Amino acid sequence: MSKQSYLLLITIISALGGLLFGYDTGVINGAQFYLSKYFELTDALKGWVVGSALLGCFVGAIVAGKLSIKIGRKKSLIISAILFTISAYGSGLPSLFPETVTVLVIFRIIGGLGIGIASMNAPMYIAEIAPEKIRGKMVTYYQLAIVIGFFSVFLATYFIGNNLTQEQNISIGWRRMFWSELIPSFLFLALLFFVPKSPRWLCLKGKTGEALQILEKIQDSESAQRDIKEIEKSLKDENEEAAKVNPFTKPFLGIIIIGTILSILQQFTGINAVLYYGADIFEKALGYGQEDVLKQQILLAFINVIFTLVAMYSVDKFGRKPLIYIGCIGMITGFLLLGVTLQQQTVGVLSLIGILVFIASFSLSMGPIVWVLLSEMFPNKIRSAAMSIAVAAQWAANYLVSQSFPMVVGSDLNKSSMWNGSLPYFIFIFFIIIIIVITYKLIPETKGKTLEEVEEIWK
């Protein structure tokens, strides 16, 4: 196997954590319509069932930092795969326990723990093994896997739901939708045993020889030797210094704040409100019948995949910041189309185009680029801790949006003649404008730089 093929293989395997991220968070989209009727959920309870997994994601991201330092990126991903499997099986089996929403929520939280651990370790692992010239593309495989996960679960829920009556979907269909996640969960768990450990983590643990062997499987010997020297210089006496390094002091605090704000703003674009509640948006806001909703979701997911591929092949050519600017302009345009047509009560094709333009623009920019920037912007000494904080904050923001979105949609203000259901989308536009300002003023361009060169930018 060539060095390039080997790098691609281990990147794809580790990126499967992203596929399960997308699958696990997306399965609730197809299932929630039916399980909401099964459990007779109120808007608040629906938000809790959807958002509960995000609490697990938050906790998982917090513990992921120390976990990845102690046992490594690879073993952390193995733990996440086990948690995915338990959650997928248990979420469809509340009938084995007292038939309550609480049982479902517990298994959703377990899955969330797996997502939180994987969402920090997978992109960081890829960034730590990838050569700098293609690192953006390699890390974008993680976001591509997320959207493929969404696309796959939309197909799975469509075919499961389409082959059952509504009564059958309410009683058993949503359970099968959760169980379908067992296939990628087992695949991820099995393949992880074939990936190597992170060279930078090995150097951190003093295993330079083993790290060099891994780098020489990925790139030529001269580049591997150069990288080892740079890593050793950056991580010199890391174990001794780790106790002295306080990420909440200068210069680290400023970097963490910037990364955390960027991470939070990814969620305040409204992406997961659209993905989690897409069925409700298509049915209630756009007037589509339930028989058309899952078809629209597949179209949405397909657009997501296509434009993530565009980002993958653009990020190392044009840079990180230009893609964010282009994407933000597109997201604003998409939500303006949706918001104005809702406000003017002219919902139709333009509304659907607005959603698709938004999804395409997010997939080109804030979706993949945030993961690329988070995986490469933090110095080696604090990378695990800083990413843990930024990713945990992202999941907290995700939970806030997911929990509040159905309540804002159902509010009297949103239903008033002034807004006619458009209020949430104008709120999201406000935050997208903030992203443009933050990116322009605070985010450095990291294209083509080694992780150690990126570290020098902040000094």
C-alpha positions in Angstrom: 0.0 0.0 0.0 1.4 3.4 -0.9 2.0 6.1 1.7 -0.8 8.2 0.3 -3.3 5.3 0.3 -2.3 4.5 3.9 -2.9 8.1 5.0 -6.3 8.1 3.3 -7.3 4.8 4.8 -6.6 5.8 8.4 -8.2 9.2 7.8 -11.4 7.6 6.6 -11.5 5.2 9.5 -11.0 7.9 12.1 -13.5 10.1 10.2 -16.1 7.4 10.8 -16.5 9.0 14.2 -18.0 11.9 12.3 -20.3 9.6 10.3 -21.7 8.3 13.6 -21.9 11.9 14.9 -24.1 12.7 11.9 -26.0 9.5 12.0 -26.7 9.6 15.7 -27.8 13.3 15.7 -29.7 12.8 12.5 -31.6 9.7 13.4 -33.7 11.7 15.8 -34.9 13.8 12.9 -36.6 10.9 11.2 -37.7 9.2 14.4 -38.9 12.2 16.4 -42.1 12.7 14.4 -43.3 9.2 15.3 -41.9 8.9 18.8 -43.5 12.3 19.6 -46.9 10.8 18.8 -46.0 7.6 20.6 -45.1 9.4 23.8 -47.5 12.3 23.2 -44.8 14.9 23.7 -45.3 18.6 24.2 -43.0 21.1 22.5 -40.9 21.3 25.6 -40.6 17.6 26.0 -39.8 17.2 22.3 -37.0 19.7 22.7 -35.8 17.6 25.7 -35.8 14.3 23.8 -33.9 15.9 20.9 -31.6 18.0 23.0 -30.8 15.4 25.8 -28.1 13.7 23.7 -26.4 17.1 23.4 -26.0 17.1 27.2 -24.1 13.9 26.8 -22.1 15.5 24.0 -21.2 18.3 26.3 -20.0 16.0 29.1 -18.2 13.8 26.6 -16.3 16.7 25.1 -15.2 17.9 28.6 -13.8 14.5 29.6 -12.3 13.9 26.1 -9.4 16.3 26.8 -8.0 14.5 29.8 -8.9 11.1 28.2 -7.0 11.8 25.0 -3.9 12.9 27.0 -4.0 9.9 29.3 -4.9 7.0 26.9 -4.4 8.6 23.5 -6.6 9.6 20.6 -7.1 6.1 19.3 -8.3 4.5 22.5 -10.6 7.4 23.1 -12.2 6.8 19.8 -12.6 3.1 20.6 -14.5 4.1 23.8 -16.7 6.4 21.8 -17.5 3.5 19.4 -18.6 1.3 22.3 -20.9 4.1 23.6 -22.4 4.5 20.1 -23.3 0.8 20.0 -24.9 0.8 23.5 -26.9 3.9 22.6 -28.1 2.6 19.2 -29.3 -0.7 20.7 -30.9 0.8 23.9 -32.7 3.7 22.3 -35.0 1.4 20.5 -35.8 -0.8 23.5 -37.7 1.3 26.1 -40.3 -1.5 26.2 -37.7 -3.7 28.1 -37.9 -1.1 30.8 -40.7 1.0 32.2 -42.2 2.6 29.1 -41.1 6.2 29.8 -39.4 9.0 27.9 -36.7 8.9 30.6 -35.3 5.5 29.5 -35.0 6.8 25.9 -33.3 9.9 27.1 -30.8 7.9 29.2 -29.7 6.0 26.1 -29.6 9.2 24.0 -27.3 10.7 26.6 -25.0 7.7 26.4 -24.8 8.2 22.6 -24.1 11.8 23.3 -21.1 10.9 25.4 -19.7 9.0 22.5 -20.3 11.9 20.1 -18.6 14.3 22.5 -15.5 12.2 22.8 -15.3 11.5 19.0 -16.0 15.1 18.0 -12.9 16.2 19.8 -10.6 13.3 19.1 -11.3 12.5 15.5 -10.5 15.9 13.9 -7.5 16.4 16.2 -6.2 12.9 15.4 -6.5 13.6 11.6 -4.8 17.0 12.0 -1.9 15.4 13.9 -1.2 12.8 11.3 -1.8 14.8 8.1 1.0 16.7 6.2 0.5 20.5 6.3 -0.1 20.9 2.6 -3.2 18.7 2.6 -4.2 19.0 6.3 -7.3 21.1 5.5 -8.5 18.5 3.0 -7.8 15.6 5.4 -9.6 17.2 8.4 -12.6 18.0 6.1 -13.1 14.3 5.7 -14.4 14.4 9.2 -17.1 16.9 8.2 -17.8 15.0 5.0 -18.4 11.9 7.2 -20.8 13.9 9.4 -22.9 14.9 6.4 -22.7 11.4 4.8 -24.0 10.2 8.2 -26.9 12.6 7.9 -27.5 11.5 4.3 -27.3 7.8 5.2 -29.7 8.1 8.2 -32.2 10.1 6.1 -32.2 7.3 3.5 -32.5 4.7 6.2 -35.4 6.5 8.0 -37.1 7.1 4.6 -37.0 3.4 3.6 -38.0 2.2 7.1 -40.8 4.7 7.4 -42.0 4.3 3.8 -42.5 0.5 4.2 -44.6 0.8 7.3 -48.0 2.4 7.9 -48.2 5.5 10.1 -49.5 3.3 13.0 -46.6 0.9 12.6 -44.1 3.7 12.5 -45.5 5.1 15.7 -45.3 1.7 17.4 -42.1 0.1 16.0 -40.7 2.2 13.0 -38.9 4.7 15.1 -37.2 1.9 17.1 -35.9 0.4 13.9 -34.5 3.8 12.9 -32.4 3.8 16.1 -31.3 0.2 15.6 -30.1 1.0 12.1 -27.2 2.8 13.7 -25.7 -0.5 14.9 -24.3 -1.2 11.5 -21.9 1.8 11.3 -21.2 1.5 15.0 -19.8 -2.0 14.7 -17.9 -1.1 11.6 -16.2 1.9 13.3 -15.3 -0.2 16.4 -13.8 -3.0 14.3 -11.7 -0.8 12.0 -10.3 1.4 14.8 -8.0 -1.5 15.8 -6.2 -1.0 12.5 -5.2 2.6 12.8 -1.9 3.8 14.4 -1.6 6.0 17.4 -1.1 9.8 16.9 2.6 10.6 16.3 2.3 13.8 18.4 0.7 11.9 21.3 3.5 9.3 21.1 6.1 12.1 21.2 4.3 13.6 24.2 4.7 10.3 25.9 8.4 10.0 25.0 7.9 7.3 22.3 9.7 9.2 19.6 10.9 6.1 17.8 7.4 4.7 17.4 6.2 8.1 16.3 8.9 8.3 13.6 7.9 4.8 12.3 4.3 5.9 11.9 5.3 9.2 10.1 7.5 7.3 7.7 4.5 5.2 6.7 2.7 8.4 5.8 5.4 10.6 4.2 9.0 10.3 2.9 11.8 9.8 5.4 13.2 13.3 5.2 9.8 14.9 5.9 9.2 12.5 8.7 12.5 13.4 10.3 11.8 17.1 9.9 8.4 16.8 11.5 9.8 14.7 14.4 12.3 17.5 15.2 9.7 20.2 15.1 7.3 18.1 17.3 10.1 17.4 19.8 11.1 21.1 19.9 7.5 22.1 20.5 6.9 19.4 23.0 10.2 19.6 24.8 9.8 18.6 28.4 6.0 18.5 27.8 5.3 16.1 30.7 7.2 18.3 33.1 5.6 21.5 31.7 2.1 20.2 31.6 1.6 20.8 35.3 2.9 24.3 34.9 0.8 25.3 31.9 -2.4 26.9 32.8 -4.6 27.3 29.7 -6.5 30.1 31.5 -3.5 32.5 31.5 -1.8 34.6 28.8 -1.2 33.9 26.0 -3.3 30.8 26.0 -6.6 32.3 27.3 -7.0 34.6 24.4 -6.6 31.8 21.9 -9.0 29.6 23.7 -11.6 32.4 23.9 -11.3 33.0 20.1 -11.6 29.3 19.3 -14.5 28.8 21.7 -16.5 31.8 20.3 -16.0 30.5 16.7 -17.1 27.0 17.9 -20.3 28.5 19.5 -21.1 30.6 16.5 -21.1 27.5 14.3 -24.2 26.4 16.1 -25.8 29.9 16.3 -26.0 29.8 12.5 -29.1 27.6 13.0 -27.8 24.6 11.2 -28.9 22.0 13.7 -32.3 23.7 14.1 -32.7 23.0 10.4 -31.3 19.4 10.5 -33.0 18.3 13.7 -36.4 19.8 13.0 -36.3 19.6 9.2 -39.4 17.5 9.2 -41.3 20.0 11.2 -40.1 22.9 9.1 -41.1 21.2 5.8 -44.5 20.1 7.2 -45.5 23.2 9.2 -43.6 26.2 7.7 -43.5 25.0 4.1 -46.8 23.2 4.0 -45.5 19.9 2.7 -47.4 16.7 3.6 -45.8 14.0 5.7 -45.4 11.8 2.7 -43.1 14.5 1.1 -41.1 15.4 4.2 -38.5 12.6 4.2 -38.0 13.1 0.4 -37.2 16.8 1.1 -34.8 15.7 3.9 -32.9 13.4 1.5 -32.5 16.4 -0.9 -31.3 18.5 1.9 -28.7 15.9 3.0 -27.6 15.4 -0.6 -26.9 19.1 -1.0 -25.0 18.9 2.3 -22.7 16.2 0.9 -22.0 17.9 -2.4 -21.0 21.2 -1.0 -18.8 19.6 1.7 -16.9 18.0 -1.1 -16.5 21.4 -2.7 -15.1 22.7 0.6 -12.8 19.7 0.8 -11.1 20.5 -2.5 -11.1 24.3 -1.9 -9.9 24.7 1.6 -6.2 24.1 0.9 -6.3 26.1 -2.3 -8.2 29.2 -1.3 -7.7 29.2 2.4 -10.0 29.0 5.5 -11.2 32.6 5.8 -12.4 33.2 2.1 -14.6 30.1 2.4 -16.1 31.4 5.6 -16.9 34.8 4.0 -18.5 33.2 0.9 -20.5 30.8 3.1 -21.8 33.5 5.4 -23.1 35.6 2.5 -24.8 32.5 1.2 -26.3 31.6 4.6 -27.7 35.1 5.0 -29.2 34.9 1.5 -30.8 31.6 2.2 -32.4 32.6 5.5 -33.6 35.9 4.0 -35.4 33.9 1.3 -37.0 31.7 3.9 -37.7 34.4 6.4 -39.2 36.9 4.0 -41.5 34.3 2.3 -42.7 33.2 5.8 -43.2 36.8 6.9 -45.1 37.7 3.7 -47.0 34.4 3.8 -45.9 33.5 0.3 -44.3 30.1 1.3 -43.4 28.0 -1.6 -40.6 27.1 -3.9 -38.5 30.2 -2.9 -38.8 29.0 0.8 -37.4 25.6 -0.1 -34.6 27.2 -2.2 -33.8 29.4 0.8 -33.3 26.3 3.0 -31.2 24.6 0.3 -29.0 27.7 -0.2 -28.4 27.9 3.5 -27.4 24.3 3.8 -25.1 24.5 0.7 -23.4 27.6 2.1 -23.0 26.1 5.6 -21.5 23.0 4.1 -19.1 25.1 2.1 -17.9 27.1 5.1 -18.8 26.9 8.8 -19.4 23.2 8.7 -16.0 21.9 7.7 -13.9 25.0 8.3 -14.6 25.3 12.0 -13.4 21.8 12.6 -10.2 22.5 10.5 -9.5 25.6 12.4 -10.1 24.1 15.8 -7.9 21.1 15.1 -4.9 23.3 14.0 -5.1 26.7 15.8 -4.3 25.6 19.4 -0.6 25.2 20.5 0.6 21.7 21.2 0.9 22.3 24.9 -2.8 23.0 25.3 -4.4 21.4 22.2 -6.3 18.7 24.0 -7.5 20.9 26.8 -8.4 23.8 24.5 -10.2 21.6 22.0 -12.1 20.0 24.9 -13.3 23.5 26.0 -14.2 24.7 22.5 -16.0 21.5 21.5 -17.9 21.4 24.9 -19.0 25.0 24.4 -20.2 24.0 20.9 -22.3 21.2 22.3 -23.7 23.6 24.9 -24.7 26.0 22.2 -26.1 23.2 20.1 -28.3 22.2 23.1 -29.4 25.7 23.6 -30.5 26.1 20.0 -32.1 22.7 19.9 -34.0 23.2 23.1 -35.2 26.7 22.4 -36.0 26.5 18.7 -39.3 24.6 19.0 -40.3 27.0 21.8 -39.4 30.1 19.8 -41.3 28.6 16.8 -44.4 28.0 18.9 -44.2 31.4 20.7 -47.0 33.9 20.4 -44.5 36.5 19.2 -43.3 34.3 16.3 -47.0 33.6 15.4 -47.9 37.3 15.4 -48.7 39.1 12.2 -45.4 40.9 12.5 -43.3 37.7 12.1 -45.6 35.0 10.7 -43.2 32.3 11.8 -40.0 34.0 10.5 -38.5 35.2 13.8 -36.0 32.4 14.4 -34.4 32.8 10.9 -33.8 36.6 11.4 -32.2 35.8 14.8 -29.8 33.4 13.0 -29.0 36.0 10.4 -27.8 38.3 13.2 -25.3 35.8 14.5 -24.1 35.0 11.0 -23.2 38.7 10.6 -21.2 38.4 13.8 -19.3 35.5 12.3 -18.1 37.7 9.5 -16.8 40.3 11.9 -15.1 37.8 14.2 -13.4 36.1 11.3 -12.1 39.3 9.8 -10.7 40.7 13.1 -9.6 37.7 15.1 -9.1 34.5 13.0 -5.6 34.0 11.4 -5.2 32.2 8.0 -3.6 28.8 8.6 -3.4 27.5 5.1 -0.2 25.6 4.3 1.4 25.9 7.7 2.5 23.1 10.0 0.9 22.9 13.4 4.1 24.2 14.9 4.1 27.2 12.5 0.5 28.0 13.4 1.6 28.0 17.0 4.1 30.7 16.2 1.4 33.0 14.8 0.0 33.5 18.3 3.3 34.5 19.8 
